[in-house]
Every structure is written in structure tokens, then in C-alpha cells.
Amino acid sequence: MKIDILTLFPDMYNHFLTESIIGRAIKEKKVEINIYNIRDYSKDPHKKVDDYPFGGGKGMVLMPQPIFDAIKDLKDKDSYVILLTPQGKTYNQKMAYQLSLKKHIIIICGHYEGFDERIRTLADLELSIGDYILTGGELASMVITDSITRLLDGVITKESHLNDSFNNSLLDYPVYTRPAIYEGLEVPEVLLSGHHKNIEKWRYEEQLKRTKERRPDLLGDDNK
């Protein structure tokens, strides 16, 4: 898979691309991630990419020309363009799985007060990572890129992400490691029993319990 990210602040990705699972996935050629500076596509002699909104108002708006030219340069028949905006669909794990099947994703990071409305015509999907406002789309693009990359073949074990929260519309079950007793807090006896069927049953029950307590919105009517 290839992921291209259009941003005004490419230096924000320096450590993101070299650390942990993302860095290893790139090194092992499981994914190709490219960062493009939107200013490089500006035709303005001063590399200007924003202007005041027609009709007045506060803030600056991203101009269409640099974004349109960037997409023309990067897009091919396999490309899927994502525009990051608070007005987009709320991102979730199901979307992460769907996007992990794409061959080429282009992510456009907004900034300033917003972007020229015509830029929306370039997008196959508009996404938001939550109902709050960030200074730009860079952090959101990292969240989406991370969540997709970890699902690619060979990046982590398949079992690891199959047991993630949200895969079955439930939060993850509690996990423990050694020692079995720490400061008076004990690991549940069933996890020490070696009885796999009982452990599986306990984990599912704990998933239901935790989801009902913390995220009842995830449950269908039959489980409430």
C-alpha cells in the first residue's frame, strides 16, 4: 500500500515515520508513506497557499490551485482521496479495515480557517476523527495512517488486531501479566486455570460488561 499525505507542515511527521510499528513497516516495505508539502505546488512566487474568504469573515482559507495541482500530480487509477474535515464522517475501526484494502490513499490535511469549497470535489471520502477541533489535519492523518498500517499483512500478527476493541462492536477484555498478585491486587483465577473454554467465556462476558458500563452506544438493542 502507498499513502500520500498533503500537508503544510511536513516536519510534523519526522518521528512518526521512523518510530515503532510505522517505522518498521516502512523499513520492511509493508507500506510506503510519502509526505508532500502543499506549498511546493503553489504557483504564487511567494508560495502562498491561502487567502481571505469571499464575503468576509475571520481567518484564512486554503486556495484550490495548490491542492488541485497536487492531486493531479499524485493521483492514478488506484487512488482513493480522503479529505480531513470536522464535517466528515466519524472515523471508526470498520473504516480502517475498509481503507486497509486500498492500494493507494491520498490524504489532504486542512489548516487555517478551512479550505475552498471546491476542494471537496476532489475527495472520495471526507473524514473526521471526532467531534472536536484541531489546529490542522496533521494529527488526524497520523491517526488514520497508523490505524490502517497496523492492519496490513505482516505488520503485526493477525491475532493481535482481531482481538482489538471494536472488532465485534465491543470494547476489549481486561488483560494481566506477571506477577499474579501485586500490592494485594490479584489476577482473576480463571486466567490461571489453563481452561481455554472458560477463559474465552470469561473474556466475552468481561467485554460485554465493560462495553455496557463505558460505551453502551456500541451495543445493539439485543445486548442492552
C-alpha positions as CSV (number, residue, x, y, z in Angstrom):
1,M,0.0,0.0,0.0
2,K,1.0,3.6,-0.6
3,I,-0.2,6.5,1.5
4,D,0.5,10.1,0.3
5,I,-0.2,12.9,2.7
6,L,-0.6,16.5,1.7
7,T,0.3,19.0,4.4
8,L,1.6,22.5,5.2
9,F,3.8,21.1,8.0
10,P,5.8,18.1,6.7
11,D,8.3,18.3,9.6
12,M,5.5,17.2,12.0
13,Y,5.9,13.7,10.5
14,N,9.6,13.2,11.1
15,H,9.4,11.0,14.2
16,F,6.0,9.5,13.2
17,L,7.6,7.8,10.2
18,T,10.6,6.4,11.9
19,E,9.4,5.1,15.3
20,S,7.7,1.9,16.5
21,I,5.4,-0.1,14.2
22,I,5.1,2.5,11.5
23,G,8.9,2.9,11.2
24,R,9.3,-0.9,11.0
25,A,6.5,-1.3,8.4
26,I,8.2,1.3,6.2
27,K,11.6,-0.3,6.6
28,E,10.2,-3.7,5.7
29,K,8.4,-2.3,2.7
30,K,4.9,-3.3,4.0
31,V,3.8,0.3,3.3
32,E,5.1,3.4,1.5
33,I,4.3,6.7,3.2
34,N,5.1,9.9,1.4
35,I,4.7,13.4,2.8
36,Y,4.1,16.3,0.3
37,N,4.3,20.0,1.2
38,I,1.3,21.8,-0.3
39,R,3.4,24.9,-0.7
40,D,5.5,23.1,-3.3
41,Y,2.5,23.1,-5.6
42,S,1.7,26.8,-5.3
43,K,2.1,28.9,-8.4
44,D,2.5,32.1,-6.3
45,P,6.0,33.5,-6.3
46,H,6.0,33.6,-2.5
47,K,4.4,30.0,-2.2
48,K,1.2,31.5,-0.8
49,V,-1.5,28.8,-0.3
50,D,-4.2,30.7,1.5
51,D,-6.3,33.9,1.1
52,Y,-9.2,35.8,2.7
53,P,-12.7,34.3,2.3
54,F,-15.1,36.0,-0.2
55,G,-17.9,37.7,1.7
56,G,-15.7,38.5,4.6
57,G,-15.1,36.6,7.8
58,K,-12.2,35.7,10.1
59,G,-9.2,33.6,9.3
60,M,-7.6,32.4,6.1
61,V,-8.8,29.8,3.6
62,L,-6.8,27.2,1.7
63,M,-6.8,28.1,-2.0
64,P,-7.9,25.5,-4.5
65,Q,-5.0,25.7,-7.0
66,P,-2.2,24.0,-4.9
67,I,-4.5,21.2,-3.9
68,F,-5.9,20.6,-7.3
69,D,-2.4,20.5,-8.9
70,A,-1.1,18.2,-6.1
71,I,-3.9,15.7,-6.7
72,K,-3.4,15.8,-10.5
73,D,0.3,15.0,-9.9
74,L,-0.2,12.2,-7.4
75,K,-3.5,10.5,-8.4
76,D,-3.6,7.4,-10.6
77,K,-6.3,4.8,-11.3
78,D,-5.9,3.1,-7.9
79,S,-6.0,6.3,-5.8
80,Y,-8.6,7.0,-3.1
81,V,-8.7,10.6,-1.9
82,I,-9.5,11.4,1.7
83,L,-10.2,15.0,2.9
84,L,-9.9,15.6,6.6
85,T,-12.6,17.9,7.9
86,P,-14.7,18.2,11.1
87,Q,-17.7,17.9,8.7
88,G,-16.7,14.4,7.6
89,K,-17.9,11.0,8.6
90,T,-16.6,9.9,12.0
91,Y,-13.8,7.5,11.6
92,N,-14.0,4.0,13.2
93,Q,-12.4,0.6,13.1
94,K,-14.7,-0.7,10.3
95,M,-13.5,2.1,8.1
96,A,-9.9,1.3,9.0
97,Y,-10.4,-2.2,7.7
98,Q,-12.0,-1.0,4.5
99,L,-9.3,1.5,3.8
100,S,-6.6,-1.1,4.5
101,L,-7.7,-2.9,1.3
102,K,-7.0,0.2,-0.9
103,K,-3.8,0.3,-3.0
104,H,-3.2,4.0,-2.8
105,I,-4.6,6.6,-0.4
106,I,-4.1,10.3,-0.7
107,I,-4.9,12.3,2.5
108,I,-5.5,16.1,2.3
109,C,-4.8,17.9,5.6
110,G,-6.8,21.1,6.1
111,H,-5.5,24.1,8.1
112,Y,-6.3,27.7,8.9
113,E,-10.0,28.6,8.9
114,G,-10.8,26.0,6.3
115,F,-10.5,25.2,2.6
116,D,-12.1,26.4,-0.5
117,E,-15.3,24.5,-1.0
118,R,-14.3,23.4,-4.5
119,I,-11.6,21.2,-3.0
120,R,-14.4,18.9,-1.8
121,T,-14.9,17.8,-5.4
122,L,-11.5,16.0,-5.3
123,A,-12.4,13.8,-2.4
124,D,-13.8,10.2,-2.5
125,L,-14.4,10.5,1.3
126,E,-14.5,13.2,3.9
127,L,-13.4,12.0,7.4
128,S,-13.3,13.4,10.9
129,I,-11.6,11.6,13.9
130,G,-14.0,13.1,16.4
131,D,-16.3,15.9,17.5
132,Y,-13.6,18.4,18.4
133,I,-11.4,20.9,16.5
134,L,-7.6,20.6,15.9
135,T,-5.3,23.3,14.5
136,G,-4.9,21.2,11.4
137,G,-5.4,17.8,9.8
138,E,-1.9,16.5,10.5
139,L,-2.6,14.7,13.8
140,A,-5.7,13.2,12.3
141,S,-3.8,12.0,9.3
142,M,-1.3,10.2,11.6
143,V,-4.2,8.6,13.5
144,I,-5.7,7.3,10.3
145,T,-2.4,6.2,8.8
146,D,-1.4,4.3,12.0
147,S,-4.8,2.5,12.2
148,I,-4.6,1.4,8.6
149,T,-0.9,0.4,8.6
150,R,-1.2,-1.9,11.6
151,L,-3.9,-3.9,9.7
152,L,-1.7,-4.6,6.6
153,D,-0.4,-8.1,6.1
154,G,2.8,-8.8,8.1
155,V,2.8,-5.6,10.1
156,I,1.5,-7.2,13.3
157,T,0.1,-10.6,13.9
158,K,-3.4,-11.1,12.6
159,E,-4.5,-12.4,16.0
160,S,-3.4,-9.1,17.6
161,H,-5.8,-6.9,15.7
162,L,-8.6,-9.5,15.6
163,N,-8.8,-9.1,19.4
164,D,-8.8,-5.3,19.3
165,S,-11.6,-3.3,20.8
166,F,-14.5,-2.5,18.3
167,N,-13.9,-5.6,16.1
168,N,-17.0,-7.2,17.4
169,S,-18.7,-3.9,18.4
170,L,-17.4,-4.5,22.0
171,L,-14.5,-3.0,24.0
172,D,-11.5,-5.2,24.7
173,Y,-11.4,-7.5,27.7
174,P,-9.0,-6.9,30.7
175,V,-5.5,-8.4,30.4
176,Y,-3.0,-9.2,33.0
177,T,0.6,-10.3,33.2
178,R,3.1,-11.4,36.0
179,P,3.1,-11.3,38.9
180,A,-0.2,-13.0,39.8
181,I,-0.5,-10.8,42.9
182,Y,0.7,-7.2,43.0
183,E,0.1,-4.9,46.0
184,G,-2.9,-7.1,47.0
185,L,-4.4,-7.0,43.5
186,E,-4.9,-10.5,42.1
187,V,-5.3,-11.8,38.6
188,P,-8.7,-13.5,38.1
189,E,-8.4,-17.2,38.9
190,V,-9.9,-18.3,35.6
191,L,-6.9,-16.8,33.7
192,L,-4.6,-19.1,35.7
193,S,-6.7,-22.2,35.2
194,G,-5.4,-23.2,31.8
195,H,-9.1,-24.0,30.8
196,H,-9.3,-22.3,27.4
197,K,-13.1,-22.6,27.0
198,N,-13.7,-21.0,30.4
199,I,-11.2,-18.2,29.7
200,E,-12.8,-17.5,26.4
201,K,-16.3,-17.3,28.1
202,W,-14.9,-15.0,30.8
203,R,-13.3,-12.7,28.3
204,Y,-16.5,-12.3,26.3
205,E,-18.5,-11.7,29.5
206,E,-16.0,-9.0,30.5
207,Q,-16.2,-7.4,27.1
208,L,-20.0,-7.1,27.4
209,K,-19.7,-5.8,31.0
210,R,-17.1,-3.2,30.1
211,T,-19.0,-2.1,27.0
212,K,-22.3,-1.7,28.9
213,E,-20.5,0.4,31.5
214,R,-18.4,2.6,29.3
215,R,-19.8,2.6,25.8
216,P,-23.4,1.4,25.8
217,D,-23.8,3.2,22.4
218,L,-21.8,0.4,20.8
219,L,-24.3,-2.3,21.8
220,G,-27.4,-3.3,19.7
221,D,-30.8,-3.3,21.4
222,D,-30.5,-7.1,22.0
223,N,-27.5,-6.6,24.2
224,K,-28.6,-3.6,26.2
